[in-house]
Amino acid sequence: MTTQREIAERLGLPVHPPKTEVFDLVAGTNTDPKGHVRTVSRYRREPFGLYLARPLPGQPTIAALESWLLPSLGLRVTRWYWRPGHERDLDFYLDLVDIRTGDAQWRTEDHYLDLEVRQGRDVHLLDVDEFVLAVRSAQLDSDTAEGAMRRACAALEGITRCGYDLSKWLRDNGIELSWEGQPLQGPVPEPRSLPPSE
């Protein structure tokens, strides 16, 4: 039997099980995929999802993030705050995730596929190679993989149809995101400063 590591080495790709995160609303923490428990600056629940903002201590290029977990779309939508000299031409990063909600905790399982959105300009599907490897090595079962690919294609098609306007596509799906670092409408300011701390 071929092992996951052998498949990965043959294809020149890393293999890892789906990354999971825990968002503890009571403790005000986020446990990242490596098991590090991080303090969350702000949580906010809305009928359509969960907002969080937190710093990224020790991360050399990104100082902080804001994310929305959107269970109905199977997406985590993130805005990053870059450290000086590491800015990227990127407005939103979308992770395809399974989201389990709860009163005290939310949990996500990453399904490898990601989208990068440059508002009003383009959207790109990423990590298809990693996704294929995960399917081939049975990290994702066929139903989960098909669901992730369908959600990725729906997001890609919808954002493109809306002129690469993520906010418009989300509004078409009954979701209105607000960000601590910008008003509801308008382009993402560049460069962004860190979100205010409480």
Secondary structure, 3 states (H helix, E strand, C coil): CCCHHHHHHHHCCCCCCCCEEEEECCCCEEECCCCCEEECCEEEEECCEEEEEEECCCCCCEEEEEEEEECCCCEEEEEEEECCCCCCCCCEEEEEEEEECCCCEEEEEEEEEEEEEECCCEEEEECHHHHHHHHHCCCCCHHHHHHHHHHHHHHHHHHHHCCCCHHHHHHHCCCCCCECCECCCCCCCCCCCCCCCC
